Amino acid sequence: MAQLRHDYDKFTALNADILVMVPNGPFMSKRYLKNNPMPYPILTDKGSQVAAQYFQVKRFFAIGTPTVFVVDQQGKIAYAHYADSVIDEPGNQEPLVVLSKLTPYIPQPG
């Protein structure tokens, strides 16, 4: 999901936070991030327990395919994209359009 860093400013301008979760342990993530710093956190999901809860498709043994969710401020999934393969990274344009259409969450008093 490295393509997210190219439009990171666009996401933050829409008051969005980016979290990336990968299906391997922290050792591999730290090694990757050492040479490829990201402006957003990379979370690890070794064993894909969290991915399974979101119906992330598993192919090629235990490797999950890239999946993108836009979650609104009430915690509802406003957009989901499940890639067709491990090399199919979804683009940024569609999630950015969805984010631009979300109504800002204003907490109600009391």
N, C-alpha and C positions, 0 to 999 in steps of 0.2 A: 504494500500500500504506500510505497514511496511517492506515488504521484500526488498524494494529498499535500505534500509539502510545497508543491508548485503553486497551489491556490490557497495556501494556509491563511494568508491575509484576507482573502475573500470570505473564508469561513468565519474567521474571527470578527470581521466587519458585520456579519449577520448574527453576532452573539452566539456562535456555535463553538462547542469544544469538540476536539477530535481525540478519540481513544482508539488505538489499534491493538487488537488482540491476536497473538500468533500461537499456533498449536505446538510450540516447543518450549523447552525450559529456559530459565533465565541466563544460563551460560551462553547459549547460542545467541540470544538477543543482545547481551552485553557485548559480545564479540562483534556482532554486526553493527551495533550503534557506535562502537569505537571508531569505525571507519566511515560510517554513514549517519552522522548526527541528525536527529529529527526534532522539530520544534514542539512536538506533542508526545505524550507518553505512549510507550509500547508495553502492553500487558502480556503476560505469558499465561497460557492455558494448556500446560502439559497434560496430555491425556484427553484433551478436548471436552472436558466436562461441561464448561460453560457453553461452548459451541453447540453441543448436543441439545441444550435447552432451547436454543434458538433455531433448531432444525437446519443447522449448517450441513450442507451436503458433504459426505465423506467419500472420496475416491482415491484411487491409487494407494491402497492400504489405509493408513491412518492420517493422511495429509488432508486437511480441510481446504475447500476452495474459497477464494476471496468472497467475502460477503460484506455488504454495506448496509447499515441501518441509520436512519435519521429518527431520533427519538425527541419528541417535543418536551416542553418543560413540565408537562403533567405526567410524563413517563410513558406515553403511548407511542408506538412505532408509527411514524408518519410516512416512512418510505423504507423499502427493503429491496436489495438487489443481490441475487445469488449468482455468482459467476459459473460459467460452464466448465471451467478447468482451472488448474492451479496457476496457469500463466495468464489467464483472462482477468486483468485488473479492470474493474469498472471505472468509468470516467468520473470526473468531478462535476460536470455541467448539470446533470440531472439532480443530484442531491442539492446543489446550490440553488436551483430553481425551486425545489420543494422548500428549502429553508427560507427563501425570500418570500414565500407565500404564507408561512406560518404566522399566526397572530401572536404578538408578544404576550407572554403570560403575566398577568397582573394579579397578585394574590389579593383575595377578598378579605376585608377586615373581619375580625371576630371569629 
